[in-house]
């Protein structure tokens, strides 16, 4: 099989000007470039640009898929979206967060050179893009999924120094992942048994009625100046600003309390128990 690399960038909040499109054109003569997208496929050679710098300067999302098992997702969100707790979910080099000006850039990476490969990478961005919207509303489930994928990768790589490590806060709703979060689970190749073990410590999401009632109470308490700021952002088409500000001021509306974290060892052992229960014949053969 020939070498394959797929690069895609997406600008959601601010489309690229003609000048900026000319700048990124210098990085590739064959890329398909529009005011909001940059895509290119390589079967030989490599991309001359630095994806990290491109996201910092121009784009809000980036994916990179290769035939040797790399899957990377970068997501840029306004800095006020998350508190310092976001750093609790990072596991270098598989999930990193970087502060750039008024933004945070989350960098998810999964490496598995033994995974089956298909070159249908073009559809991933459409499936994953809304993860950013969910993160901008303060949903930390994507971050927990990134952490879960990271410890799964470290285990496959033979890392076994888990004695003093604990999982971050387990968000509610792991048993009711959204479609974009389901796509992220597939993209990062999260082990189904590891996810099942994680779900056991996740409380249910509040009902739609509870969430709406909580939002109404929170919005009613907002100062008039804050409401005007949000409405002005909507009127001027600054939907990202409005969404982030609304998420910030209504952060506690209808949100479930996180469950007590477990040790990583306990989580991995529980996943192994579920794996053995699902495949008892295979487990007995492996034991022998």
Buried (B, 14 or more C-beta within 10 A) or exposed (E): EEEBBBBBBBBBBBEBEEEBBEBBEEBBEEBEBEEBBBBBBBEEEEBEBEBBEBBBEBBBBBBBBBBEBBBBBBBBBBBBBBEEEBBBBBBEEBBBBBEBEEBBBBBBBBBBEEEEBEBEBEEBBEBBBBBBBBBBBBBBBBBBBBBBBBBBBBBEEEEEEBEEEBBBBBBBBBBEBBEBBEBBBEBBBBBEBBBBBBBBBBBEBBEEEBBEBBBEEBBEEBEEEBBEBBEEBEEEEBBBBBBBBBBBBBEEBBBBEBBEBBBBBBBBBBBBEBBBEEEEEEBEEEEE
